[in-house]
Amino acid sequence: MTETDINLILGLREQSSKAQRQTLERYGNDVFAQVARMLPAVEDAEEVYQDVFVKVFKNINMYDAEKSSLKTWISRIAYNESISFLRHKSMPVIYYEDREGEAEKLSEKEVEATFGQPNPETVQLIRAALKHLPPDERAIITLFYYEELSLKEIAYVTESIPTTVASKLSRTRKKLCKIIKMLQS
């Protein structure tokens, strides 16, 4: 951990408004993006975003640098707040369900070919397809591809284990691939 990080954490623990501002500047965009990918409406994402940082500032004494980086700890709070919001919102949402197990039959080679090299069209398709995934699957894709967290970090955020995250990531990628193919046709 750098001296800057240590000073930031100390400032947060002292409830310094400067440290809080620095935290928002450093992590705010990533947190908002993470939350916005999990929630259906921008207004909801804004509400949860605020809740995340209220919790971060209120619970900074619970942060343990030996368990995770500050960024990962904040991502965990954002994940939990988003999931909690969705549970309490009780909105009827229909997600893609792979009843016949068609997505599982896709090979990793086929999945890689579908995602291909990142280009604007592929990115748009992935964004559209993400909306058809349940929040927990959307979160894993977001944390892995957009936030670029490791499997170990994602396991910490989702309160799981790395092997479970790897398995779920593989299944979700295949499911996402199937959705993309459906959107292309």
C-alpha positions in Angstrom: 0.0 0.0 0.0 1.4 3.4 -0.9 1.8 6.3 1.5 -0.9 8.1 -0.4 -3.4 5.3 0.3 -2.4 5.1 3.9 -2.9 8.9 4.3 -6.3 8.6 2.5 -7.5 5.9 4.8 -6.3 7.8 7.9 -8.1 10.9 6.6 -11.3 8.9 6.1 -11.0 7.5 9.6 -10.7 11.0 10.9 -13.8 12.0 8.8 -11.8 14.5 6.9 -13.9 16.2 4.1 -10.7 16.5 2.0 -10.1 12.7 2.2 -13.8 12.0 1.4 -13.5 14.3 -1.7 -10.3 12.5 -2.8 -12.0 9.1 -2.3 -15.0 10.3 -4.5 -12.5 11.6 -7.1 -10.5 8.4 -7.1 -13.2 5.8 -7.0 -16.5 7.6 -7.8 -16.5 6.9 -11.6 -15.7 3.2 -11.2 -18.3 2.8 -8.5 -21.0 4.6 -10.5 -20.2 2.5 -13.6 -20.3 -0.7 -11.6 -23.7 0.2 -10.0 -25.2 1.5 -13.3 -24.4 -1.8 -15.0 -26.3 -3.7 -12.3 -29.3 -1.5 -12.0 -31.9 -0.8 -14.7 -32.4 2.9 -14.2 -29.9 5.8 -13.9 -31.9 7.3 -11.0 -31.6 4.0 -9.1 -27.8 3.9 -9.8 -27.5 7.5 -8.5 -29.3 6.6 -5.3 -27.3 3.5 -4.7 -24.0 5.3 -5.6 -24.8 7.8 -2.8 -25.6 5.0 -0.4 -22.3 3.2 -1.2 -20.2 6.2 -0.2 -22.3 7.0 2.9 -21.5 3.4 3.9 -17.8 3.7 3.0 -17.4 6.8 5.0 -19.4 5.5 8.0 -17.7 2.0 8.0 -14.1 2.9 7.1 -12.9 1.6 10.5 -14.1 -1.9 9.4 -11.7 -1.8 6.3 -8.9 -4.3 6.7 -6.0 -3.7 4.3 -4.8 -7.3 4.8 -8.0 -8.7 3.2 -8.3 -6.4 0.2 -7.3 -3.2 -1.5 -9.5 -0.2 -0.7 -10.9 -0.3 -4.3 -11.9 -3.9 -3.8 -13.5 -3.2 -0.4 -15.5 -0.3 -2.0 -16.5 -2.6 -4.9 -17.8 -5.1 -2.4 -20.0 -2.4 -0.7 -21.2 -1.3 -4.2 -22.1 -4.9 -5.1 -23.9 -5.6 -1.8 -25.8 -2.3 -2.0 -26.9 -3.0 -5.6 -28.1 -6.5 -4.8 -29.9 -5.2 -1.7 -31.6 -2.5 -3.8 -32.7 -4.9 -6.4 -34.1 -7.3 -3.8 -36.2 -4.5 -2.1 -37.3 -2.9 -5.4 -39.2 -6.1 -6.4 -39.6 -5.1 -10.1 -40.8 -7.7 -12.5 -37.8 -8.3 -14.8 -37.4 -11.1 -17.4 -34.0 -12.5 -17.9 -32.7 -14.9 -20.5 -33.0 -18.5 -19.2 -31.1 -21.3 -20.9 -33.6 -24.1 -20.2 -32.2 -26.5 -22.8 -28.6 -25.9 -21.8 -27.7 -24.6 -25.2 -25.3 -22.0 -23.9 -23.4 -24.7 -21.9 -22.7 -26.6 -25.2 -20.8 -23.7 -26.6 -17.0 -24.2 -26.7 -14.6 -21.6 -25.3 -13.3 -21.1 -28.9 -16.8 -20.2 -30.1 -17.2 -17.8 -27.1 -13.9 -16.1 -28.0 -14.9 -15.8 -31.6 -18.2 -14.2 -30.7 -16.6 -11.6 -28.4 -13.8 -11.2 -30.9 -11.5 -8.2 -30.9 -13.1 -5.3 -29.0 -14.7 -2.8 -31.4 -17.7 -0.4 -31.0 -20.1 -3.0 -32.4 -19.0 -5.8 -30.1 -19.1 -3.4 -27.1 -22.6 -2.3 -27.9 -23.8 -5.9 -28.3 -22.2 -6.9 -25.0 -23.9 -3.9 -23.3 -27.3 -4.9 -24.8 -26.8 -8.5 -23.8 -25.9 -7.7 -20.2 -29.4 -6.4 -19.7 -30.7 -9.9 -20.2 -28.6 -11.4 -17.4 -29.6 -11.5 -13.7 -27.8 -9.0 -11.5 -25.3 -11.5 -9.9 -24.2 -12.6 -13.4 -24.1 -9.1 -14.7 -21.9 -8.2 -11.6 -19.4 -10.9 -12.3 -19.0 -9.8 -16.0 -18.7 -6.2 -14.9 -16.1 -6.8 -12.2 -14.0 -9.1 -14.4 -14.1 -7.1 -17.7 -14.9 -3.5 -16.8 -13.3 -3.3 -13.3 -10.5 -5.8 -14.3 -10.6 -7.4 -10.9 -8.9 -10.8 -10.4 -10.9 -13.9 -9.6 -9.7 -13.7 -6.0 -10.9 -10.1 -5.8 -14.3 -10.9 -7.3 -14.6 -13.8 -4.8 -14.0 -11.3 -2.0 -16.5 -8.8 -3.4 -19.2 -11.5 -3.9 -18.3 -13.4 -0.8 -17.5 -16.6 -2.7 -14.3 -18.5 -3.6 -12.2 -18.1 -6.7 -13.0 -21.5 -8.2 -16.7 -20.8 -7.9 -16.2 -17.4 -9.5 -14.2 -19.0 -12.4 -17.0 -21.5 -13.0 -19.7 -18.9 -12.9 -17.7 -16.6 -15.1 -17.3 -19.4 -17.7 -21.1 -20.2 -17.6 -22.0 -16.6 -17.8 -19.7 -15.9 -20.7 -21.4 -18.7 -22.6 -24.8 -17.4 -21.7 -23.8 -13.9 -22.8 -22.5 -15.4 -26.1 -25.8 -17.1 -26.7 -27.7 -13.8 -26.0 -25.4 -11.9 -28.4 -26.0 -14.5 -31.1 -29.8 -14.0 -30.5 -29.5 -10.2 -30.7 -27.5 -10.5 -34.0 -30.2 -12.6 -35.7 
